[in-house]
Structure formats: C-alpha cells, structure tokens
Amino acid sequence: MEKRFTIVVAGGKGLRMGSEIPKQFLTVQGRPLLMLTLENFHSFAPSMPLVLVLPASQQAYWERLCREYVFRIPHTIVSGGDTRFHSVLNGLKEIQHMIGEQHTTADDHLLVAIHDGVRPFVSHDVINACFEAAARDGAAIPVIPVVETLRLVADDGSSHTVPRSCYRLVQTPQTFRLSLLAEAYAQPYSEAFTDDASVVEALGHAVTLVEGNRENIKITTPYDLAVAETL
Amino acid sequence: MEKRFTIVVAGGKGLRMGSEIPKQFLTVQGRPLLMLTLENFHSFAPSMPLVLVLPASQQAYWERLCREYVFRIPHTIVSGGDTRFHSVLNGLKEIQHMIGEQHTTADDHLLVAIHDGVRPFVSHDVINACFEAAARDGAAIPVIPVVETLRLVADDGSSHTVPRSCYRLVQTPQTFRLSLLAEAYAQPYSEAFTDDASVVEALGHAVTLVEGNRENIKITTPYDLAVAETL
C-alpha cells in the first residue's frame, strides 16, 4: 500500500521582499502564505502527514500565528538547516522517525513530496501527477514551458537566442521514492545541489518531468505578492 | 536632434485565449489591452509618432472600439503581414514615409522601438533606457533574469539543470537605430527570425541588453489576463 508524505520547506529570511517579515508569513487575502500552502496539501489528502521545516528562530512566531488564525491543519515542525539541503535532510529524518518500525526506509511504496512554502497555488492534479510519476520512476518534478524568447549570455557579455522549446522552468513539489531520497541525502553536501532533484541526480538517477500549472508561482517579490492576490 | 518612433505590433488572432476576440482587444480594468499599451507610450512621450500594425480584417473593429471608448491617442494604422517580420516591415515603411524628405533613412539620430501590443505594463524607465542604448549601440532589448531553476531537455527526453544566471527572458520594446533596422529588414525573410533582435543580429550586429521590468508581461493566456487585472 502506497504511503505519501509531504515536506514543506519554509526557509525564507524575507530579505528579497524588502520587509522584516519572512516571506512565508506575508499574507495573501488576509492569510499567511504558509497557511495557504499547508491547507492546499491538507485538502489534497487530509490524512497525508505534513512536515514543516522552519528556522528555529521563527517557530515561536509561527505558533503564535497559528493560534491567532485558529489554524488547525495538523503538521509536524522541524528546524531548518543552513542550506536547503540541510533543511530537507531534517524533514527527511522526521519522516524516517514517523515510519519507525512500521516500514523500512527501503520500502518502495513510501513517497515523499518536497514543496516550497511560498508556492500556495500548486494544483491537486499536479501534486497527484508528481506522486504517480515518482511511484513509477523514482523521481519526478513539475515543469512549465518557457513562454518568452530566451537568451544565453556568455562570459564576455555577448548573448544569443536559444530555442526556448528545449527549456523548462522547474517548480515544486519535487517528489521521490523515500528509498531513493534517503540514499541521495546520505551523500555529502555539495554546492552543486541547487534543488532537490539535483541531489538525486548526483546519484546518477534520472528525474521525470511532469507538466506543472502556471499559477504555481514562487512568491518572492512584492510583484509576486500582487499577482498572488488575484489567484 | 534625436527623433524617436514606436511601432506597436498587434497581430494576435486570439486563438491561445480560447476566445473569439483577438487578445489585443480583451479588456483589463474595462479597457482594451491595446489602448492601454498605446496610452502608455503616448504618456511616455506625447509627441512621439505611434504606428499601430493591425491585421486588415481587424481594423474596422478597432476603429469602432476607438469611437466607443472615445480613444483619442493619435496613431497611424498600417496592415499586418503574414509573419511578425512582414508586419514590422510594414510599420517600418510607414515610418520611412513619415520621415519623407526631412531626413534620410541613414540619419543616425532616428530611433525606432518595436513593441508588442499585448504588453501594456512596460515602465517608462525601461522604454527610455532602450532608446538610449539604441542611440549609443544601435540595437537594444529589455531582458529580465530567470528566477526559477531552468532545465535543458535533450532530444531523447532526458534533461539537466543549466545555470539560470546565464540566461535572460526577452521582452519588448526592441529598439534600434532606423538605419540599422532598415538594413536588417531589407534581408530576405528567414524562419530563424524569432524576434526583431534576431533580424538585426543576422546582419552580424550585436544587441545590447537593458534591464526590463518584471510587470512587462506579454498577455497571451487567461492566467496572464488575471494577473494583468492587478497590475
């Protein structure tokens, strides 16, 4: 029997927003982004365990927000690390702890989605497609086409158009078989780990591309926040 | 004395919007997109001539809309061609006609911006920066960074992450010295002409990249239209 987990990573320090408030706590339609994201995954699968990775320094603030907004979606909080790699690793350890003696990590029916806390608008179809592709292939990520002309800039500042149809923009949830993910995150940290897929690829395992939804934006600037208000 | 012109290209058949109405006529905050775009360039420089390239089949509809909305921004309408190349060429001929005997096309102080009719939100700073860079270097286009992880997909479907900091997304107005633009558009048409810059680059002339503004989106889907409502 397949069992699914989701790790929501909320590491933002909020610096890019020009704001003191870390971006995951900024509100869209009156609610903190991070609550919208957790609610979205909870409504996708109410019994799926949600692990929230949050910097230790923000946890008291988050718990106060949860009381203030009467936020009742069950989730387990773990502390963030220095990098995304270390934050995901902490989330992964929590899932391995949850599984405990019921399963071994090597069980191929255990699946983990890793999602950005500031992407509240991923569709349920995309979440489901990622889990299904991960169950089949081991690793899956949602991507969308590049809709504008794309140029590649060389070291000397010169640039040329590249065929945009050969490129994809990567979203989350990046979704994996737990066994594969655990093997990947047992590797020593490398600066080449730009996203979760890259950690798995460093093992030599290919990643399946799944069609994402365009509304699934990462909210990191005041512009994104304005866009988010309409979605 | 520098003299600036703008060609606004509105070739859209509206098919991608799932709508009978070509996308340049869809309304944002109650006004057709194309009017917002023309108003933006008019307010940037009220005396700058605006040439609107529109399919012949849409011109009667556009003129009716202008009466209905009491749209009084001066602009000259020319018919669109089969491709963007041919549409821009028609706009360019109109500018050469306007100049008439006052100047020769070879005058280095004549500048032309070519802008998408469905990009109403380009900032005046960006328009100005494009004209200034074109005056200095001959050809300039606004670009923005890629903010998400970017992957390159190979023919066999495999893909790998590429460094997104080496890539830029291209916007308009693509802006040129008229002399250079006329030389470029005297070339025979090629399918490799994906945007206006590519026509100039086919002459071997480099294009200068200018920092664009992120709100300057190309409105081509219902999602974009929803985003545009907030901007």
Interface residues (C-beta under 8 A of the other chain):
Chain A: V143 V146 V147 E148 T149 L150 R151 L152 V153 A154 S158 S159 H160 T161 V162 C166 Y167 R168 L169 V170 Q171 T194 D195 A197 S198 E201 A206 V207 L209 R214 E215 K218 T220 T221 Y223 A226 V227 E229 T230 L231
Chain B: V143 V146 V147 E148 T149 L150 R151 L152 V153 A154 S158 S159 H160 T161 V162 C166 Y167 R168 L169 V170 Q171 T194 D195 A197 S198 E201 A206 V207 L209 R214 E215 K218 T220 T221 Y223 A226 V227 E229 T230 L231
